[in-house]
């Protein structure tokens, strides 16, 4: 029967809309600022001179 397919599609779309609204209200789709996005949280780069640079420093 065609009505079962139509009801299932409409019900699935309503369920999807409810799920998206709940996630939106919880703040799931809020974008972080660009600084926070590219900022390292735990590991950070540290410049360590090579052994050859210690013996012969650049002028």
mmCIF file of the N, C-alpha and C atoms, coordinates in Angstrom:
data_MODEL
# 
_entry.id   MODEL 
# 
loop_
_atom_site.group_PDB 
_atom_site.id 
_atom_site.type_symbol 
_atom_site.label_atom_id 
_atom_site.label_alt_id 
_atom_site.label_comp_id 
_atom_site.label_asym_id 
_atom_site.label_entity_id 
_atom_site.label_seq_id 
_atom_site.pdbx_PDB_ins_code 
_atom_site.Cartn_x 
_atom_site.Cartn_y 
_atom_site.Cartn_z 
_atom_site.occupancy 
_atom_site.B_iso_or_equiv 
_atom_site.pdbx_formal_charge 
_atom_site.auth_seq_id 
_atom_site.auth_comp_id 
_atom_site.auth_asym_id 
_atom_site.auth_atom_id 
_atom_site.pdbx_PDB_model_num 
ATOM 1   N N  . UNK A 1 1  ? 0.832  -1.208 0.000  1.00 0.00 ? 1  UNK A N  1 
ATOM 2   C CA . UNK A 1 1  ? 0.000  0.000  0.000  1.00 0.00 ? 1  UNK A CA 1 
ATOM 3   C C  . UNK A 1 1  ? 0.870  1.263  0.000  1.00 0.00 ? 1  UNK A C  1 
ATOM 4   N N  . UNK A 1 2  ? 0.439  2.238  -0.734 1.00 0.00 ? 2  UNK A N  1 
ATOM 5   C CA . UNK A 1 2  ? 1.183  3.482  -0.888 1.00 0.00 ? 2  UNK A CA 1 
ATOM 6   C C  . UNK A 1 2  ? 1.154  4.328  0.380  1.00 0.00 ? 2  UNK A C  1 
ATOM 7   N N  . UNK A 1 3  ? 0.074  4.281  1.127  1.00 0.00 ? 3  UNK A N  1 
ATOM 8   C CA . UNK A 1 3  ? -0.045 5.143  2.304  1.00 0.00 ? 3  UNK A CA 1 
ATOM 9   C C  . UNK A 1 3  ? 0.976  4.777  3.374  1.00 0.00 ? 3  UNK A C  1 
ATOM 10  N N  . UNK A 1 4  ? 1.380  3.516  3.459  1.00 0.00 ? 4  UNK A N  1 
ATOM 11  C CA . UNK A 1 4  ? 2.385  3.108  4.452  1.00 0.00 ? 4  UNK A CA 1 
ATOM 12  C C  . UNK A 1 4  ? 3.738  3.746  4.122  1.00 0.00 ? 4  UNK A C  1 
ATOM 13  N N  . UNK A 1 5  ? 4.081  3.772  2.865  1.00 0.00 ? 5  UNK A N  1 
ATOM 14  C CA . UNK A 1 5  ? 5.348  4.378  2.441  1.00 0.00 ? 5  UNK A CA 1 
ATOM 15  C C  . UNK A 1 5  ? 5.339  5.875  2.715  1.00 0.00 ? 5  UNK A C  1 
ATOM 16  N N  . UNK A 1 6  ? 4.228  6.530  2.412  1.00 0.00 ? 6  UNK A N  1 
ATOM 17  C CA . UNK A 1 6  ? 4.124  7.980  2.635  1.00 0.00 ? 6  UNK A CA 1 
ATOM 18  C C  . UNK A 1 6  ? 4.215  8.303  4.120  1.00 0.00 ? 6  UNK A C  1 
ATOM 19  N N  . UNK A 1 7  ? 3.515  7.546  4.954  1.00 0.00 ? 7  UNK A N  1 
ATOM 20  C CA . UNK A 1 7  ? 3.552  7.777  6.406  1.00 0.00 ? 7  UNK A CA 1 
ATOM 21  C C  . UNK A 1 7  ? 4.956  7.514  6.948  1.00 0.00 ? 7  UNK A C  1 
ATOM 22  N N  . UNK A 1 8  ? 5.628  6.492  6.448  1.00 0.00 ? 8  UNK A N  1 
ATOM 23  C CA . UNK A 1 8  ? 6.980  6.183  6.916  1.00 0.00 ? 8  UNK A CA 1 
ATOM 24  C C  . UNK A 1 8  ? 7.963  7.289  6.538  1.00 0.00 ? 8  UNK A C  1 
ATOM 25  N N  . UNK A 1 9  ? 7.852  7.815  5.324  1.00 0.00 ? 9  UNK A N  1 
ATOM 26  C CA . UNK A 1 9  ? 8.744  8.891  4.888  1.00 0.00 ? 9  UNK A CA 1 
ATOM 27  C C  . UNK A 1 9  ? 8.495  10.151 5.701  1.00 0.00 ? 9  UNK A C  1 
ATOM 28  N N  . UNK A 1 10 ? 7.231  10.517 5.898  1.00 0.00 ? 10 UNK A N  1 
ATOM 29  C CA . UNK A 1 10 ? 6.905  11.717 6.675  1.00 0.00 ? 10 UNK A CA 1 
ATOM 30  C C  . UNK A 1 10 ? 7.349  11.546 8.126  1.00 0.00 ? 10 UNK A C  1 
ATOM 31  N N  . UNK A 1 11 ? 7.137  10.368 8.698  1.00 0.00 ? 11 UNK A N  1 
ATOM 32  C CA . UNK A 1 11 ? 7.574  10.109 10.073 1.00 0.00 ? 11 UNK A CA 1 
ATOM 33  C C  . UNK A 1 11 ? 9.084  10.179 10.211 1.00 0.00 ? 11 UNK A C  1 
ATOM 34  N N  . UNK A 1 12 ? 9.803  9.645  9.232  1.00 0.00 ? 12 UNK A N  1 
ATOM 35  C CA . UNK A 1 12 ? 11.263 9.707  9.265  1.00 0.00 ? 12 UNK A CA 1 
ATOM 36  C C  . UNK A 1 12 ? 11.777 11.126 9.164  1.00 0.00 ? 12 UNK A C  1 
ATOM 37  N N  . UNK A 1 13 ? 11.141 11.921 8.304  1.00 0.00 ? 13 UNK A N  1 
ATOM 38  C CA . UNK A 1 13 ? 11.547 13.329 8.183  1.00 0.00 ? 13 UNK A CA 1 
ATOM 39  C C  . UNK A 1 13 ? 11.261 14.105 9.464  1.00 0.00 ? 13 UNK A C  1 
ATOM 40  N N  . UNK A 1 14 ? 10.114 13.840 10.088 1.00 0.00 ? 14 UNK A N  1 
ATOM 41  C CA . UNK A 1 14 ? 9.806  14.514 11.356 1.00 0.00 ? 14 UNK A CA 1 
ATOM 42  C C  . UNK A 1 14 ? 10.799 14.117 12.445 1.00 0.00 ? 14 UNK A C  1 
ATOM 43  N N  . UNK A 1 15 ? 11.162 12.851 12.486 1.00 0.00 ? 15 UNK A N  1 
ATOM 44  C CA . UNK A 1 15 ? 12.146 12.394 13.465 1.00 0.00 ? 15 UNK A CA 1 
ATOM 45  C C  . UNK A 1 15 ? 13.506 13.046 13.222 1.00 0.00 ? 15 UNK A C  1 
ATOM 46  N N  . UNK A 1 16 ? 13.883 13.177 11.964 1.00 0.00 ? 16 UNK A N  1 
ATOM 47  C CA . UNK A 1 16 ? 15.141 13.836 11.620 1.00 0.00 ? 16 UNK A CA 1 
ATOM 48  C C  . UNK A 1 16 ? 15.125 15.304 12.024 1.00 0.00 ? 16 UNK A C  1 
ATOM 49  N N  . UNK A 1 17 ? 14.011 15.986 11.784 1.00 0.00 ? 17 UNK A N  1 
ATOM 50  C CA . UNK A 1 17 ? 13.891 17.397 12.165 1.00 0.00 ? 17 UNK A CA 1 
ATOM 51  C C  . UNK A 1 17 ? 13.963 17.548 13.678 1.00 0.00 ? 17 UNK A C  1 
ATOM 52  N N  . UNK A 1 18 ? 13.308 16.657 14.424 1.00 0.00 ? 18 UNK A N  1 
ATOM 53  C CA . UNK A 1 18 ? 13.367 16.722 15.889 1.00 0.00 ? 18 UNK A CA 1 
ATOM 54  C C  . UNK A 1 18 ? 14.788 16.489 16.398 1.00 0.00 ? 18 UNK A C  1 
ATOM 55  N N  . UNK A 1 19 ? 15.488 15.556 15.798 1.00 0.00 ? 19 UNK A N  1 
ATOM 56  C CA . UNK A 1 19 ? 16.870 15.289 16.202 1.00 0.00 ? 19 UNK A CA 1 
ATOM 57  C C  . UNK A 1 19 ? 17.764 16.494 15.932 1.00 0.00 ? 19 UNK A C  1 
ATOM 58  N N  . UNK A 1 20 ? 17.601 17.113 14.771 1.00 0.00 ? 20 UNK A N  1 
ATOM 59  C CA . UNK A 1 20 ? 18.399 18.295 14.431 1.00 0.00 ? 20 UNK A CA 1 
ATOM 60  C C  . UNK A 1 20 ? 18.081 19.448 15.374 1.00 0.00 ? 20 UNK A C  1 
ATOM 61  N N  . UNK A 1 21 ? 16.812 19.645 15.704 1.00 0.00 ? 21 UNK A N  1 
ATOM 62  C CA . UNK A 1 21 ? 16.443 20.720 16.634 1.00 0.00 ? 21 UNK A CA 1 
ATOM 63  C C  . UNK A 1 21 ? 17.030 20.488 18.020 1.00 0.00 ? 21 UNK A C  1 
ATOM 64  N N  . UNK A 1 22 ? 16.999 19.252 18.497 1.00 0.00 ? 22 UNK A N  1 
ATOM 65  C CA . UNK A 1 22 ? 17.579 18.955 19.814 1.00 0.00 ? 22 UNK A CA 1 
ATOM 66  C C  . UNK A 1 22 ? 19.087 19.208 19.823 1.00 0.00 ? 22 UNK A C  1 
ATOM 67  N N  . UNK A 1 23 ? 19.775 18.783 18.767 1.00 0.00 ? 23 UNK A N  1 
ATOM 68  C CA . UNK A 1 23 ? 21.220 19.020 18.691 1.00 0.00 ? 23 UNK A CA 1 
ATOM 69  C C  . UNK A 1 23 ? 21.535 20.503 18.585 1.00 0.00 ? 23 UNK A C  1 
ATOM 70  N N  . UNK A 1 24 ? 20.704 21.240 17.864 1.00 0.00 ? 24 UNK A N  1 
ATOM 71  C CA . UNK A 1 24 ? 20.911 22.684 17.714 1.00 0.00 ? 24 UNK A CA 1 
ATOM 72  C C  . UNK A 1 24 ? 20.716 23.393 19.048 1.00 0.00 ? 24 UNK A C  1 
ATOM 73  N N  . UNK A 1 25 ? 19.694 22.993 19.812 1.00 0.00 ? 25 UNK A N  1 
ATOM 74  C CA . UNK A 1 25 ? 19.449 23.612 21.118 1.00 0.00 ? 25 UNK A CA 1 
ATOM 75  C C  . UNK A 1 25 ? 20.577 23.304 22.099 1.00 0.00 ? 25 UNK A C  1 
ATOM 76  N N  . UNK A 1 26 ? 21.203 22.146 21.968 1.00 0.00 ? 26 UNK A N  1 
ATOM 77  C CA . UNK A 1 26 ? 22.311 21.774 22.851 1.00 0.00 ? 26 UNK A CA 1 
ATOM 78  C C  . UNK A 1 26 ? 23.623 22.442 22.455 1.00 0.00 ? 26 UNK A C  1 
ATOM 79  N N  . UNK A 1 27 ? 23.648 23.120 21.301 1.00 0.00 ? 27 UNK A N  1 
ATOM 80  C CA . UNK A 1 27 ? 24.860 23.803 20.873 1.00 0.00 ? 27 UNK A CA 1 
ATOM 81  C C  . UNK A 1 27 ? 25.805 22.945 20.065 1.00 0.00 ? 27 UNK A C  1 
ATOM 82  N N  . UNK A 1 28 ? 25.310 21.886 19.470 1.00 0.00 ? 28 UNK A N  1 
ATOM 83  C CA . UNK A 1 28 ? 26.164 20.979 18.706 1.00 0.00 ? 28 UNK A CA 1 
ATOM 84  C C  . UNK A 1 28 ? 26.695 21.619 17.435 1.00 0.00 ? 28 UNK A C  1 
ATOM 85  N N  . UNK A 1 29 ? 25.940 22.512 16.832 1.00 0.00 ? 29 UNK A N  1 
ATOM 86  C CA . UNK A 1 29 ? 26.320 23.091 15.550 1.00 0.00 ? 29 UNK A CA 1 
ATOM 87  C C  . UNK A 1 29 ? 27.001 24.448 15.675 1.00 0.00 ? 29 UNK A C  1 
ATOM 88  N N  . UNK A 1 30 ? 27.335 24.894 16.885 1.00 0.00 ? 30 UNK A N  1 
ATOM 89  C CA . UNK A 1 30 ? 28.007 26.183 17.034 1.00 0.00 ? 30 UNK A CA 1 
ATOM 90  C C  . UNK A 1 30 ? 29.469 26.032 16.637 1.00 0.00 ? 30 UNK A C  1 
ATOM 91  N N  . UNK A 1 31 ? 29.952 26.960 15.860 1.00 0.00 ? 31 UNK A N  1 
ATOM 92  C CA . UNK A 1 31 ? 31.325 26.912 15.358 1.00 0.00 ? 31 UNK A CA 1 
ATOM 93  C C  . UNK A 1 31 ? 32.247 27.607 16.355 1.00 0.00 ? 31 UNK A C  1 
ATOM 94  N N  . UNK A 1 32 ? 33.390 27.010 16.574 1.00 0.00 ? 32 UNK A N  1 
ATOM 95  C CA . UNK A 1 32 ? 34.388 27.635 17.430 1.00 0.00 ? 32 UNK A CA 1 
ATOM 96  C C  . UNK A 1 32 ? 35.045 28.769 16.660 1.00 0.00 ? 32 UNK A C  1 
ATOM 97  N N  . UNK A 1 33 ? 35.668 29.676 17.380 1.00 0.00 ? 33 UNK A N  1 
ATOM 98  C CA . UNK A 1 33 ? 36.365 30.763 16.697 1.00 0.00 ? 33 UNK A CA 1 
ATOM 99  C C  . UNK A 1 33 ? 37.582 30.193 15.965 1.00 0.00 ? 33 UNK A C  1 
ATOM 100 N N  . UNK A 1 34 ? 38.079 30.937 14.995 1.00 0.00 ? 34 UNK A N  1 
ATOM 101 C CA . UNK A 1 34 ? 39.209 30.444 14.211 1.00 0.00 ? 34 UNK A CA 1 
ATOM 102 C C  . UNK A 1 34 ? 40.449 30.252 15.074 1.00 0.00 ? 34 UNK A C  1 
ATOM 103 N N  . UNK A 1 35 ? 40.629 31.108 16.080 1.00 0.00 ? 35 UNK A N  1 
ATOM 104 C CA . UNK A 1 35 ? 41.806 30.989 16.936 1.00 0.00 ? 35 UNK A CA 1 
ATOM 105 C C  . UNK A 1 35 ? 41.758 29.682 17.727 1.00 0.00 ? 35 UNK A C  1 
ATOM 106 N N  . UNK A 1 36 ? 40.607 29.358 18.304 1.00 0.00 ? 36 UNK A N  1 
ATOM 107 C CA . UNK A 1 36 ? 40.481 28.119 19.061 1.00 0.00 ? 36 UNK A CA 1 
ATOM 108 C C  . UNK A 1 36 ? 40.592 26.901 18.157 1.00 0.00 ? 36 UNK A C  1 
ATOM 109 N N  . UNK A 1 37 ? 40.142 27.037 16.925 1.00 0.00 ? 37 UNK A N  1 
ATOM 110 C CA . UNK A 1 37 ? 40.148 25.906 16.008 1.00 0.00 ? 37 UNK A CA 1 
ATOM 111 C C  . UNK A 1 37 ? 41.564 25.471 15.672 1.00 0.00 ? 37 UNK A C  1 
ATOM 112 N N  . UNK A 1 38 ? 42.476 26.419 15.486 1.00 0.00 ? 38 UNK A N  1 
ATOM 113 C CA . UNK A 1 38 ? 43.830 26.094 15.066 1.00 0.00 ? 38 UNK A CA 1 
ATOM 114 C C  . UNK A 1 38 ? 44.841 26.123 16.206 1.00 0.00 ? 38 UNK A C  1 
ATOM 115 N N  . UNK A 1 39 ? 44.398 26.405 17.404 1.00 0.00 ? 39 UNK A N  1 
ATOM 116 C CA . UNK A 1 39 ? 45.310 26.489 18.538 1.00 0.00 ? 39 UNK A CA 1 
ATOM 117 C C  . UNK A 1 39 ? 45.525 25.098 19.128 1.00 0.00 ? 39 UNK A C  1 
ATOM 118 N N  . UNK A 1 40 ? 46.766 24.770 19.413 1.00 0.00 ? 40 UNK A N  1 
ATOM 119 C CA . UNK A 1 40 ? 47.075 23.469 19.998 1.00 0.00 ? 40 UNK A CA 1 
ATOM 120 C C  . UNK A 1 40 ? 46.584 23.439 21.439 1.00 0.00 ? 40 UNK A C  1 
ATOM 121 N N  . UNK A 1 41 ? 45.969 22.345 21.812 1.00 0.00 ? 41 UNK A N  1 
ATOM 122 C CA . UNK A 1 41 ? 45.444 22.241 23.168 1.00 0.00 ? 41 UNK A CA 1 
ATOM 123 C C  . UNK A 1 41 ? 46.496 21.699 24.148 1.00 0.00 ? 41 UNK A C  1 
ATOM 124 N N  . UNK A 1 42 ? 47.230 20.681 23.754 1.00 0.00 ? 42 UNK A N  1 
ATOM 125 C CA . UNK A 1 42 ? 48.171 20.073 24.684 1.00 0.00 ? 42 UNK A CA 1 
ATOM 126 C C  . UNK A 1 42 ? 49.601 20.159 24.168 1.00 0.00 ? 42 UNK A C  1 
ATOM 127 N N  . UNK A 1 43 ? 49.809 19.733 22.940 1.00 0.00 ? 43 UNK A N  1 
ATOM 128 C CA . UNK A 1 43 ? 51.149 19.716 22.378 1.00 0.00 ? 43 UNK A CA 1 
ATOM 129 C C  . UNK A 1 43 ? 51.428 21.026 21.667 1.00 0.00 ? 43 UNK A C  1 
ATOM 130 N N  . UNK A 1 44 ? 52.613 21.558 21.887 1.00 0.00 ? 44 UNK A N  1 
ATOM 131 C CA . UNK A 1 44 ? 53.018 22.773 21.201 1.00 0.00 ? 44 UNK A CA 1 
ATOM 132 C C  . UNK A 1 44 ? 54.435 22.585 20.674 1.00 0.00 ? 44 UNK A C  1 
ATOM 133 N N  . UNK A 1 45 ? 54.719 23.226 19.562 1.00 0.00 ? 45 UNK A N  1 
ATOM 134 C CA . UNK A 1 45 ? 56.036 23.097 18.944 1.00 0.00 ? 45 UNK A CA 1 
ATOM 135 C C  . UNK A 1 45 ? 57.085 23.811 19.788 1.00 0.00 ? 45 UNK A C  1 
ATOM 136 N N  . UNK A 1 46 ? 58.251 23.228 19.840 1.00 0.00 ? 46 UNK A N  1 
ATOM 137 C CA . UNK A 1 46 ? 59.355 23.811 20.591 1.00 0.00 ? 46 UNK A CA 1 
ATOM 138 C C  . UNK A 1 46 ? 60.591 23.718 19.708 1.00 0.00 ? 46 UNK A C  1 
ATOM 139 N N  . UNK A 1 47 ? 61.258 24.836 19.488 1.00 0.00 ? 47 UNK A N  1 
ATOM 140 C CA . UNK A 1 47 ? 62.432 24.853 18.619 1.00 0.00 ? 47 UNK A CA 1 
ATOM 141 C C  . UNK A 1 47 ? 63.650 24.422 19.427 1.00 0.00 ? 47 UNK A C  1 
ATOM 142 N N  . UNK A 1 48 ? 64.285 23.361 18.958 1.00 0.00 ? 48 UNK A N  1 
ATOM 143 C CA . UNK A 1 48 ? 65.482 22.834 19.602 1.00 0.00 ? 48 UNK A CA 1 
ATOM 144 C C  . UNK A 1 48 ? 66.609 22.899 18.584 1.00 0.00 ? 48 UNK A C  1 
ATOM 145 N N  . UNK A 1 49 ? 67.714 23.557 18.917 1.00 0.00 ? 49 UNK A N  1 
ATOM 146 C CA . UNK A 1 49 ? 68.812 23.662 17.943 1.00 0.00 ? 49 UNK A CA 1 
ATOM 147 C C  . UNK A 1 49 ? 69.458 22.302 17.710 1.00 0.00 ? 49 UNK A C  1 
ATOM 148 N N  . UNK A 1 50 ? 69.929 22.101 16.480 1.00 0.00 ? 50 UNK A N  1 
ATOM 149 C CA . UNK A 1 50 ? 70.628 20.867 16.139 1.00 0.00 ? 50 UNK A CA 1 
ATOM 150 C C  . UNK A 1 50 ? 72.009 20.886 16.770 1.00 0.00 ? 50 UNK A C  1 
ATOM 151 N N  . UNK A 1 51 ? 72.620 19.720 16.855 1.00 0.00 ? 51 UNK A N  1 
ATOM 152 C CA . UNK A 1 51 ? 73.966 19.625 17.417 1.00 0.00 ? 51 UNK A CA 1 
ATOM 153 C C  . UNK A 1 51 ? 74.962 20.401 16.560 1.00 0.00 ? 51 UNK A C  1 
ATOM 154 N N  . UNK A 1 52 ? 74.782 20.399 15.238 1.00 0.00 ? 52 UNK A N  1 
ATOM 155 C CA . UNK A 1 52 ? 75.703 21.121 14.358 1.00 0.00 ? 52 UNK A CA 1 
ATOM 156 C C  . UNK A 1 52 ? 75.571 22.635 14.550 1.00 0.00 ? 52 UNK A C  1 
ATOM 157 N N  . UNK A 1 53 ? 74.416 23.114 14.915 1.00 0.00 ? 53 UNK A N  1 
ATOM 158 C CA . UNK A 1 53 ? 74.227 24.550 15.145 1.00 0.00 ? 53 UNK A CA 1 
ATOM 159 C C  . UNK A 1 53 ? 74.897 24.994 16.443 1.00 0.00 ? 53 UNK A C  1 
ATOM 160 N N  . UNK A 1 54 ? 75.024 24.082 17.384 1.00 0.00 ? 54 UNK A N  1 
ATOM 161 C CA . UNK A 1 54 ? 75.689 24.427 18.639 1.00 0.00 ? 54 UNK A CA 1 
ATOM 162 C C  . UNK A 1 54 ? 77.191 24.615 18.420 1.00 0.00 ? 54 UNK A C  1 
ATOM 163 N N  . UNK A 1 55 ? 77.784 23.763 17.582 1.00 0.00 ? 55 UNK A N  1 
ATOM 164 C CA . UNK A 1 55 ? 79.223 23.841 17.336 1.00 0.00 ? 55 UNK A CA 1 
ATOM 165 C C  . UNK A 1 55 ? 79.570 25.032 16.453 1.00 0.00 ? 55 UNK A C  1 
ATOM 166 N N  . UNK A 1 56 ? 78.757 25.249 15.424 1.00 0.00 ? 56 UNK A N  1 
ATOM 167 C CA . UNK A 1 56 ? 79.026 26.309 14.461 1.00 0.00 ? 56 UNK A CA 1 
ATOM 168 C C  . UNK A 1 56 ? 77.816 27.238 14.379 1.00 0.00 ? 56 UNK A C  1 
ATOM 169 N N  . UNK A 1 57 ? 77.715 28.205 15.272 1.00 0.00 ? 57 UNK A N  1 
ATOM 170 C CA . UNK A 1 57 ? 76.539 29.093 15.233 1.00 0.00 ? 57 UNK A CA 1 
ATOM 171 C C  . UNK A 1 57 ? 76.529 29.961 13.980 1.00 0.00 ? 57 UNK A C  1 
ATOM 172 N N  . UNK A 1 58 ? 75.353 30.323 13.565 1.00 0.00 ? 58 UNK A N  1 
ATOM 173 C CA . UNK A 1 58 ? 75.200 31.174 12.376 1.00 0.00 ? 58 UNK A CA 1 
ATOM 174 C C  . UNK A 1 58 ? 75.736 32.563 12.673 1.00 0.00 ? 58 UNK A C  1 
ATOM 175 N N  . UNK A 1 59 ? 76.365 33.212 11.673 1.00 0.00 ? 59 UNK A N  1 
ATOM 176 C CA . UNK A 1 59 ? 76.944 34.554 11.906 1.00 0.00 ? 59 UNK A CA 1 
ATOM 177 C C  . UNK A 1 59 ? 75.880 35.608 12.086 1.00 0.00 ? 59 UNK A C  1 
# 
